[in-house]
Amino acid sequence: MAVSSRFNILKSSLGMSAATLMSRVLGLVRTILEAAVLGGSAAASEWGFAIIFPNIFRRLLGEGALGTALIPLISGAETEEEKLRIRRKLGVVFTVLGAILIIIVILFSLFAMLFGHLFAREYVRNAFELVPYLMPYAFFICLIGIGGACLSTKRVFFLPALAGLLLNIFIISVLGYFYYTETPDVQTVLHRLTRAVLISGVIQLVFIGWLMKRNGIFPEFSFLYFRENREILKELWQLALPGLLAGSALQLSLLIDKTLAVFISANALPALSYSERIVYLPVGVFALSVGSVLMADMSRAAAAGRMDEMLDDLQFSLRHVIFCCIPMSIFVVFFRAEIIEALFLRGNFTMHDMTETSWAMLFYCLGIPFFCSVKVITPAFFARKDMKTPMKISMIAIVVNVVLNLILMWKMKQGGLALATVLASVLNNILLIIFLQKSDFKLNWKELGSTFGKTAVSSVAACLLVLLCAAFLLKINLMPGNKFIAVIILLVLYGFIYLAANFLLRAAELHEFLLLLKRKGRKN
């Protein structure tokens, strides 16, 4: 792959990662306040379970197969048709999707109102009472996600990612108010949070619409365009259906996981949610950013028949996933207790809650490289409009996940649910790579193995040295008493040692990243 192409992938990924990082950091702040205000038991379970339902459709329709399938259609159309034609097609897609979402919101709200009171546990019944108030957010966030997918075809990544900041800002404002000024009953807090979610959804949708207008891809709405543009619905349906089926199974699996956690104990669901927030920080910041950029670049390459370029893109991105995600995973394994204590141990979050969260996090953090790599591998299928293969593999992995959940949860509780998720993700990655190899996407395993070896050695060495330094600082009473500052110091020290070790080992990934910074410096 040409150096310029690699530079563009890193540059675009870093731009989107910067915006996503701000969103994820705010999300972490939000979770810290959620732990402080709601604790790690019944109240947190109510909120965590209620918000699952709009998030299911956000991941399925907003960030899932539908948006992914739309990208190659728009990428191909831009090179062949006028902008007006594209906007009319988008108008048809947005109109139909909006109607479907309205029906979904109504049906799920009715289900919650009619059957929620039948559940035995009080915090489950309370969660279902919140669902009708939260479900309209699914309408807004799904349209926002599709709009973001459209903008990615214009190589607009940073500003759409910024829209995600608004949800966290609104929720942080509500939680911060109650944490620092008053302590009302839990139901008051939860209902204020639902209002904040809805308001943020409206503002985000307006912002994404403005970005689409600015970039010349705002949908052209008219029923007159349905007859001449309905073929995009058929093609989109054919491309997205396999992904939607897989996504439906995935979201069903997620819902089963969360439901099982609710019935394990009042602590299990919050423990999974809080540990997920930490573990999925690198997934959101790095893997989703790289995956989104790859999807757009690979779609253009596939439309032009440049399969060698697609393979080079995938090889390059996998190396950087290994380089970034393995050290993250190892650091969290070693220092998870300190991280949880520094972030959450305050307010209504107790030592018992901390122990329960640490147990789930031990297994989740092992999956960081696998959660990230699957986001990079699947664009190689989607860009070629192959939705069926990932669908079949996803459904196999999901069945395995559910079976392992039922086996492991009895002895390991929420730790078993987390471990089942990781093992299913490992299987998903293995099967995806096997099928890629069969379709003449021959990865350079020697190169990937070299990256893995250098990364693993550097990460373990850095962790051991940081543990020795921490023990020495404690012995001479120089370790800060503030746990948060202490964790930041350990993280910075770990990162410095890791990068220094890779510099000595002449890691290609570090050289490529430094080259990017050097080129940006010259441009400035």
C-alpha positions as CSV (number, residue, x, y, z in Angstrom):
1,M,0.0,0.0,0.0
2,A,1.3,3.5,-0.8
3,V,2.6,5.6,2.0
4,S,0.0,8.3,1.3
5,S,-2.8,5.8,1.6
6,R,-1.5,4.6,5.0
7,F,-1.1,8.2,6.1
8,N,-4.7,9.0,5.2
9,I,-6.0,6.0,7.2
10,L,-4.0,7.0,10.3
11,K,-4.8,10.7,9.8
12,S,-8.6,10.1,9.4
13,S,-8.6,7.6,12.2
14,L,-6.8,10.0,14.5
15,G,-9.2,12.8,13.7
16,M,-12.2,10.7,14.4
17,S,-10.5,9.1,17.4
18,A,-9.9,12.5,18.9
19,A,-13.6,13.3,18.8
20,T,-14.6,9.8,20.0
21,L,-12.0,10.1,22.8
22,M,-13.7,13.2,24.1
23,S,-17.1,11.5,23.9
24,R,-15.7,8.4,25.7
25,V,-14.0,10.4,28.4
26,L,-17.2,12.3,29.0
27,G,-18.9,8.9,29.0
28,L,-16.5,7.7,31.7
29,V,-17.2,10.9,33.7
30,R,-20.9,10.1,33.3
31,T,-20.4,6.6,34.6
32,I,-18.4,7.8,37.6
33,L,-21.3,10.1,38.5
34,E,-23.8,7.3,37.8
35,A,-21.9,5.1,40.3
36,A,-21.8,7.9,42.8
37,V,-25.4,8.8,42.6
38,L,-27.1,5.5,41.7
39,G,-24.5,3.2,43.4
40,G,-23.9,-0.4,42.3
41,S,-27.2,-2.1,43.2
42,A,-31.0,-1.8,42.5
43,A,-31.1,1.9,41.3
44,A,-28.2,1.3,38.9
45,S,-29.9,-1.9,37.6
46,E,-33.1,0.1,36.9
47,W,-31.3,2.6,34.8
48,G,-29.0,0.2,33.1
49,F,-31.8,-2.2,32.1
50,A,-34.1,0.6,30.9
51,I,-31.5,2.2,28.6
52,I,-30.8,-1.2,27.0
53,F,-33.9,-1.0,24.7
54,P,-33.1,2.3,22.8
55,N,-29.5,1.2,22.7
56,I,-30.4,-2.1,21.0
57,F,-31.8,-0.2,18.0
58,R,-29.0,2.4,18.1
59,R,-26.5,-0.4,17.5
60,L,-28.8,-2.4,15.2
61,L,-30.1,0.3,12.9
62,G,-28.1,3.4,13.7
63,E,-24.5,2.0,13.9
64,G,-25.1,-1.5,12.6
65,A,-25.7,-3.2,9.3
66,L,-28.1,-0.6,7.8
67,G,-25.6,2.2,7.9
68,T,-22.8,-0.1,6.9
69,A,-24.7,-1.3,3.8
70,L,-25.6,2.3,2.8
71,I,-21.9,3.4,2.6
72,P,-21.0,1.3,-0.5
73,L,-24.2,2.3,-2.2
74,I,-23.6,6.0,-1.8
75,S,-19.9,5.6,-2.6
76,G,-20.7,3.9,-5.9
77,A,-23.5,6.3,-6.6
78,E,-21.3,9.4,-6.2
79,T,-19.1,8.5,-9.0
80,E,-22.0,7.8,-11.4
81,E,-24.9,10.1,-10.6
82,E,-25.5,13.7,-9.8
83,K,-25.8,14.9,-6.2
84,L,-29.5,15.6,-6.6
85,R,-30.1,11.9,-7.5
86,I,-28.2,10.8,-4.4
87,R,-30.2,13.2,-2.2
88,R,-33.5,11.9,-3.6
89,K,-32.4,8.3,-2.8
90,L,-31.4,9.3,0.7
91,G,-34.8,11.0,1.1
92,V,-36.5,7.7,0.3
93,V,-34.3,5.8,2.8
94,F,-34.8,8.3,5.6
95,T,-38.5,8.4,5.1
96,V,-39.0,4.6,5.3
97,L,-36.6,4.2,8.2
98,G,-38.3,7.0,10.1
99,A,-41.7,5.3,9.7
100,I,-40.3,1.9,10.8
101,L,-38.7,3.6,13.9
102,I,-42.0,5.2,14.9
103,I,-43.7,1.8,14.8
104,I,-40.9,0.3,16.8
105,V,-41.1,3.0,19.5
106,I,-44.8,2.6,19.8
107,L,-44.7,-1.3,20.1
108,F,-41.9,-1.4,22.6
109,S,-43.5,1.3,24.7
110,L,-46.8,-0.6,24.7
111,F,-45.1,-3.8,25.7
112,A,-43.4,-2.1,28.6
113,M,-46.6,-0.5,29.8
114,L,-48.7,-3.7,29.5
115,F,-46.3,-6.4,30.8
116,G,-43.6,-4.7,32.8
117,H,-45.6,-4.9,36.1
118,L,-45.7,-8.7,35.8
119,F,-42.1,-9.1,36.8
120,A,-41.4,-10.1,40.4
121,R,-38.4,-8.0,41.3
122,E,-39.2,-4.3,42.1
123,Y,-36.2,-2.8,40.3
124,V,-37.1,-4.7,37.1
125,R,-40.7,-3.3,37.3
126,N,-39.3,0.2,37.8
127,A,-37.0,-0.2,34.8
128,F,-40.0,-1.1,32.5
129,E,-41.8,2.1,33.7
130,L,-38.9,4.1,32.2
131,V,-38.9,2.4,28.9
132,P,-41.8,4.4,27.3
133,Y,-40.0,7.6,28.1
134,L,-36.7,6.4,26.7
135,M,-37.8,4.7,23.5
136,P,-38.3,7.9,21.5
137,Y,-34.5,8.3,21.8
138,A,-34.2,5.3,19.5
139,F,-35.9,7.3,16.7
140,F,-33.4,10.2,17.0
141,I,-30.2,8.2,17.5
142,C,-30.9,5.8,14.6
143,L,-31.4,8.6,12.1
144,I,-28.3,10.2,13.6
145,G,-26.3,7.1,13.0
146,I,-27.4,6.8,9.4
147,G,-26.6,10.4,8.8
148,G,-23.1,9.8,10.2
149,A,-22.6,6.9,7.8
150,C,-23.6,9.1,4.9
151,L,-21.1,11.8,6.1
152,S,-18.3,9.3,6.2
153,T,-18.5,8.9,2.4
154,K,-17.6,12.5,2.3
155,R,-14.6,11.8,4.6
156,V,-16.3,13.8,7.3
157,F,-15.6,11.9,10.5
158,F,-14.6,14.4,13.3
159,L,-17.7,16.6,13.5
160,P,-20.3,13.7,13.5
161,A,-18.3,12.0,16.3
162,L,-18.6,15.3,18.3
163,A,-22.4,14.9,18.3
164,G,-22.0,12.0,20.7
165,L,-20.7,14.5,23.3
166,L,-24.1,16.0,23.7
167,L,-25.7,13.0,25.3
168,N,-23.0,12.7,27.9
169,I,-23.0,16.5,28.6
170,F,-26.7,16.4,29.4
171,I,-26.6,13.3,31.6
172,I,-23.5,14.6,33.4
173,S,-25.3,17.9,34.1
174,V,-28.2,16.1,35.7
175,L,-26.1,13.7,37.7
176,G,-23.7,16.4,38.8
177,Y,-26.6,18.6,40.0
178,F,-28.0,15.9,42.2
179,Y,-24.5,14.7,43.4
180,Y,-23.4,18.2,44.5
181,T,-26.5,20.0,45.5
182,E,-29.2,17.6,46.8
183,T,-30.1,13.9,47.4
184,P,-33.7,13.4,46.1
185,D,-35.4,10.0,45.8
186,V,-34.1,7.7,43.1
187,Q,-37.2,7.9,40.8
188,T,-36.8,11.7,40.6
189,V,-33.2,11.3,39.4
190,L,-34.1,8.6,36.8
191,H,-37.0,10.6,35.3
192,R,-34.8,13.7,35.0
193,L,-32.2,11.5,33.2
194,T,-34.8,10.3,30.7
195,R,-35.6,13.9,29.8
196,A,-32.0,14.7,29.4
197,V,-31.6,11.8,27.0
198,L,-34.5,12.9,24.8
199,I,-33.4,16.5,24.6
200,S,-29.9,15.5,23.6
201,G,-31.3,13.3,20.9
202,V,-33.3,16.2,19.3
203,I,-30.2,18.4,19.3
204,Q,-27.9,15.8,17.9
205,L,-30.3,15.1,15.0
206,V,-30.5,18.8,14.1
207,F,-26.7,19.0,14.2
208,I,-26.2,16.0,11.9
209,G,-28.9,17.4,9.5
210,W,-27.0,20.7,9.4
211,L,-23.7,18.8,8.6
212,M,-25.4,16.8,5.8
213,K,-26.8,20.1,4.4
214,R,-23.4,21.7,4.5
215,N,-21.8,18.8,2.7
216,G,-24.5,18.6,0.0
217,I,-26.1,15.3,1.0
218,F,-29.2,16.4,2.9
219,P,-32.1,14.1,1.8
220,E,-34.5,15.4,-0.7
221,F,-38.0,14.5,0.6
222,S,-40.9,13.9,-1.8
223,F,-43.3,11.0,-2.4
224,L,-42.8,11.7,-6.1
225,Y,-39.3,10.2,-5.8
226,F,-40.4,6.9,-4.5
227,R,-41.2,5.3,-7.8
228,E,-37.9,6.3,-9.5
229,N,-35.7,5.6,-6.5
230,R,-37.3,2.6,-4.8
231,E,-34.5,0.3,-6.2
232,I,-32.2,1.7,-3.5
233,L,-34.6,0.2,-0.9
234,K,-34.5,-3.2,-2.6
235,E,-30.7,-3.1,-2.9
236,L,-30.2,-1.8,0.6
237,W,-32.6,-4.4,2.0
238,Q,-30.7,-7.2,0.2
239,L,-27.4,-5.9,1.5
240,A,-28.5,-5.1,5.0
241,L,-30.9,-8.0,5.7
242,P,-28.1,-10.5,6.5
243,G,-26.4,-7.9,8.8
244,L,-29.7,-7.0,10.4
245,L,-30.4,-10.7,11.1
246,A,-27.0,-11.0,12.7
247,G,-27.4,-7.7,14.5
248,S,-30.8,-8.8,15.8
249,A,-29.3,-12.0,17.1
250,L,-26.5,-10.0,18.6
251,Q,-28.8,-7.5,20.3
252,L,-31.0,-10.4,21.5
253,S,-27.8,-12.0,22.9
254,L,-27.0,-8.7,24.6
255,L,-30.5,-8.4,26.0
256,I,-30.2,-12.0,27.3
257,D,-26.9,-11.2,28.9
258,K,-28.3,-8.2,30.7
259,T,-31.5,-10.0,31.7
260,L,-29.5,-12.9,33.1
261,A,-27.3,-10.4,35.0
262,V,-30.5,-8.8,36.5
263,F,-31.6,-12.2,37.9
264,I,-28.1,-13.1,39.3
265,S,-28.2,-10.3,41.8
266,A,-28.8,-6.5,42.0
267,N,-25.0,-6.0,41.7
268,A,-24.4,-8.0,38.6
269,L,-25.8,-5.7,35.9
270,P,-24.1,-2.5,37.3
271,A,-20.9,-4.5,37.6
272,L,-21.0,-5.5,33.9
273,S,-22.0,-2.0,32.9
274,Y,-19.2,-0.2,34.8
275,S,-16.5,-2.6,33.7
276,E,-17.8,-2.5,30.1
277,R,-17.5,1.3,30.2
278,I,-13.8,1.0,31.0
279,V,-13.0,-1.9,28.7
280,Y,-14.9,-0.5,25.7
281,L,-13.1,2.9,25.9
282,P,-10.3,1.7,23.6
283,V,-12.8,-0.1,21.4
284,G,-14.8,3.1,20.8
285,V,-11.8,5.4,20.6
286,F,-9.6,3.3,18.3
287,A,-11.4,0.3,16.7
288,L,-14.6,2.0,15.8
289,S,-12.6,5.0,14.4
290,V,-10.3,2.8,12.3
291,G,-13.3,0.6,11.2
292,S,-15.3,3.6,10.0
293,V,-12.4,5.0,8.0
294,L,-11.7,1.5,6.6
295,M,-15.3,1.0,5.6
296,A,-15.3,4.2,3.5
297,D,-11.8,3.6,2.0
298,M,-12.4,-0.1,1.2
299,S,-15.8,0.7,-0.4
300,R,-14.1,3.1,-2.8
301,A,-11.3,0.5,-3.5
302,A,-13.9,-2.3,-4.0
303,A,-15.9,-0.1,-6.4
304,A,-12.8,0.5,-8.4
305,G,-11.8,-3.2,-8.3
306,R,-8.6,-2.5,-6.3
307,M,-8.6,-5.7,-4.1
308,D,-4.8,-5.5,-3.4
309,E,-5.4,-2.1,-1.8
310,M,-8.1,-3.5,0.4
311,L,-5.9,-6.3,1.6
312,D,-3.1,-3.8,2.4
313,D,-5.5,-1.6,4.3
314,L,-6.6,-4.6,6.4
315,Q,-3.1,-5.8,7.1
316,F,-2.0,-2.3,8.1
317,S,-5.0,-1.7,10.3
318,L,-4.7,-5.1,12.1
319,R,-1.1,-4.4,12.9
320,H,-2.1,-1.1,14.6
321,V,-4.9,-2.8,16.4
322,I,-2.4,-5.3,17.9
323,F,0.1,-2.5,18.7
324,C,-2.5,-0.4,20.5
325,C,-4.9,-2.9,22.1
326,I,-2.7,-5.6,23.6
327,P,-0.9,-3.1,25.9
328,M,-4.3,-1.7,27.0
329,S,-5.5,-5.1,27.8
330,I,-2.4,-6.1,29.8
331,F,-2.4,-2.8,31.8
332,V,-6.1,-3.2,32.8
333,V,-5.5,-6.8,33.9
334,F,-2.7,-5.8,36.2
335,F,-4.3,-2.6,37.6
336,R,-8.0,-3.1,37.3
337,A,-8.6,-2.9,41.1
338,E,-6.8,0.4,41.3
339,I,-8.6,1.8,38.3
340,I,-12.1,0.9,39.7
341,E,-11.2,2.3,43.1
342,A,-9.9,5.5,41.6
343,L,-12.9,6.0,39.4
344,F,-15.9,4.7,41.3
345,L,-15.3,4.4,45.0
346,R,-17.3,7.3,46.2
347,G,-20.9,8.3,47.1
348,N,-23.2,5.3,47.0
349,F,-20.6,3.0,45.4
350,T,-19.3,0.7,48.1
351,M,-16.4,-1.7,48.6
352,H,-18.7,-4.6,47.9
353,D,-19.7,-2.9,44.6
354,M,-16.0,-2.5,43.7
355,T,-15.3,-6.2,44.3
356,E,-18.2,-7.3,42.1
357,T,-17.1,-4.9,39.3
358,S,-13.5,-6.0,39.5
359,W,-14.6,-9.7,39.0
360,A,-16.4,-8.9,35.8
361,M,-13.7,-6.6,34.6
362,L,-11.0,-9.3,34.9
363,F,-12.5,-11.2,32.1
364,Y,-13.8,-8.3,30.0
365,C,-10.3,-6.7,29.7
366,L,-8.9,-10.0,28.2
367,G,-11.2,-9.4,25.3
368,I,-10.1,-5.9,24.3
369,P,-7.9,-7.0,21.3
370,F,-10.6,-9.3,20.0
371,F,-13.4,-6.7,20.4
372,C,-11.3,-4.2,18.5
373,S,-10.0,-6.6,15.7
374,V,-13.5,-7.7,14.7
375,K,-14.4,-4.0,14.0
376,V,-11.5,-3.9,11.6
377,I,-12.0,-7.3,9.9
378,T,-15.7,-7.0,9.1
379,P,-15.3,-4.0,6.7
380,A,-13.4,-6.3,4.4
381,F,-16.6,-8.2,3.9
382,F,-19.1,-5.3,3.9
383,A,-17.1,-3.2,1.4
384,R,-17.5,-6.0,-1.1
385,K,-21.2,-6.2,-0.3
386,D,-20.7,-9.6,1.4
387,M,-23.1,-9.4,4.3
388,K,-24.1,-13.1,4.5
389,T,-20.7,-14.4,5.7
390,P,-20.4,-12.1,8.7
391,M,-24.1,-12.8,9.5
392,K,-23.6,-16.6,9.6
393,I,-20.4,-16.3,11.7
394,S,-22.0,-13.8,14.0
395,M,-25.0,-16.0,14.7
396,I,-22.7,-19.0,15.4
397,A,-20.7,-16.9,17.9
398,I,-23.9,-15.6,19.5
399,V,-25.3,-19.1,20.0
400,V,-22.0,-20.1,21.6
401,N,-22.1,-17.0,23.8
402,V,-25.6,-17.8,25.1
403,V,-24.7,-21.4,25.8
404,L,-21.6,-20.4,27.6
405,N,-23.6,-17.8,29.6
406,L,-25.9,-20.5,30.9
407,I,-23.0,-22.7,31.7
408,L,-20.6,-20.2,33.4
409,M,-23.0,-17.9,35.2
410,W,-24.0,-20.3,37.9
411,K,-20.5,-20.6,39.3
412,M,-18.8,-17.4,38.1
413,K,-21.9,-15.1,38.1
414,Q,-21.2,-11.8,36.2
415,G,-17.6,-13.0,35.6
416,G,-19.0,-16.0,33.7
417,L,-21.1,-13.7,31.5
418,A,-18.1,-11.5,30.7
419,L,-15.9,-14.6,30.0
420,A,-18.6,-16.0,27.7
421,T,-18.6,-12.7,25.7
422,V,-14.8,-12.8,25.3
423,L,-14.7,-16.5,24.2
424,A,-17.5,-15.8,21.7
425,S,-15.6,-12.8,20.3
426,V,-12.4,-15.0,19.9
427,L,-14.4,-17.5,17.9
428,N,-15.9,-14.7,15.8
429,N,-12.5,-13.4,14.9
430,I,-11.1,-16.9,14.1
431,L,-14.0,-17.7,11.7
432,L,-13.9,-14.3,10.0
433,I,-10.2,-14.7,9.3
434,I,-10.7,-18.3,8.0
435,F,-13.3,-17.1,5.5
436,L,-11.2,-14.1,4.5
437,Q,-8.3,-16.5,3.7
438,K,-10.6,-18.6,1.5
439,S,-11.6,-15.5,-0.5
440,D,-8.0,-14.8,-1.4
441,F,-7.4,-12.2,1.3
442,K,-4.1,-13.8,2.3
443,L,-2.8,-12.0,5.4
444,N,0.9,-11.7,6.0
445,W,1.1,-13.8,9.2
446,K,4.8,-13.3,9.6
447,E,4.4,-9.6,9.7
448,L,1.4,-9.8,12.1
449,G,3.4,-12.3,14.3
450,S,6.3,-10.0,14.5
451,T,4.0,-7.1,15.6
452,F,2.4,-9.4,18.2
453,G,5.7,-10.6,19.6
454,K,7.2,-7.2,20.0
455,T,4.0,-5.8,21.4
456,A,3.5,-8.6,24.0
457,V,7.1,-8.5,25.1
458,S,7.0,-4.7,25.5
459,S,3.7,-4.7,27.3
460,V,4.7,-7.4,29.9
461,A,8.1,-5.8,30.5
462,A,6.4,-2.4,30.9
463,C,3.9,-3.8,33.4
464,L,6.6,-5.5,35.5
465,L,8.7,-2.4,35.6
466,V,5.7,-0.2,36.6
467,L,4.9,-2.7,39.4
468,L,8.4,-2.4,40.7
469,C,8.4,1.4,40.5
470,A,5.0,1.5,42.3
471,A,6.3,-0.8,45.1
472,F,9.4,1.4,45.4
473,L,7.4,4.7,45.5
474,L,5.1,3.2,48.2
475,K,8.1,2.1,50.3
476,I,9.6,5.6,50.3
477,N,6.2,7.2,50.7
478,L,6.2,9.1,47.4
479,M,3.1,7.5,45.9
480,P,0.3,10.1,45.8
481,G,-2.5,9.4,48.3
482,N,-5.1,10.4,45.7
483,K,-5.9,7.1,43.9
484,F,-6.9,8.9,40.6
485,I,-3.5,10.7,40.4
486,A,-1.7,7.6,41.3
487,V,-3.3,5.6,38.4
488,I,-2.6,8.4,36.0
489,I,1.1,8.4,37.0
490,L,1.2,4.6,36.6
491,L,-0.5,4.8,33.2
492,V,1.9,7.5,31.9
493,L,4.9,5.6,33.2
494,Y,3.6,2.4,31.6
495,G,3.0,4.2,28.2
496,F,6.5,5.7,28.3
497,I,8.2,2.4,29.0
498,Y,6.1,0.6,26.4
499,L,6.9,3.1,23.6
500,A,10.6,3.1,24.6
501,A,10.7,-0.7,24.4
502,N,9.1,-0.6,20.9
503,F,11.6,2.1,19.9
504,L,14.4,-0.2,20.9
505,L,12.8,-3.1,19.1
506,R,12.3,-0.9,16.0
507,A,8.5,-1.5,15.8
508,A,7.2,-0.5,12.4
509,E,3.9,0.8,13.9
510,L,5.7,3.3,16.1
511,H,7.7,4.5,13.1
512,E,4.6,4.9,11.1
513,F,2.9,6.9,13.8
514,L,5.9,9.2,14.3
515,L,6.0,9.7,10.5
516,L,2.3,10.8,10.7
517,L,3.2,13.4,13.4
518,K,6.2,14.6,11.4
519,R,4.1,15.1,8.2
520,K,1.4,16.9,10.1
521,G,4.1,19.1,11.7
522,R,5.5,20.0,8.3
523,K,2.0,21.0,7.0
524,N,1.5,23.2,10.0
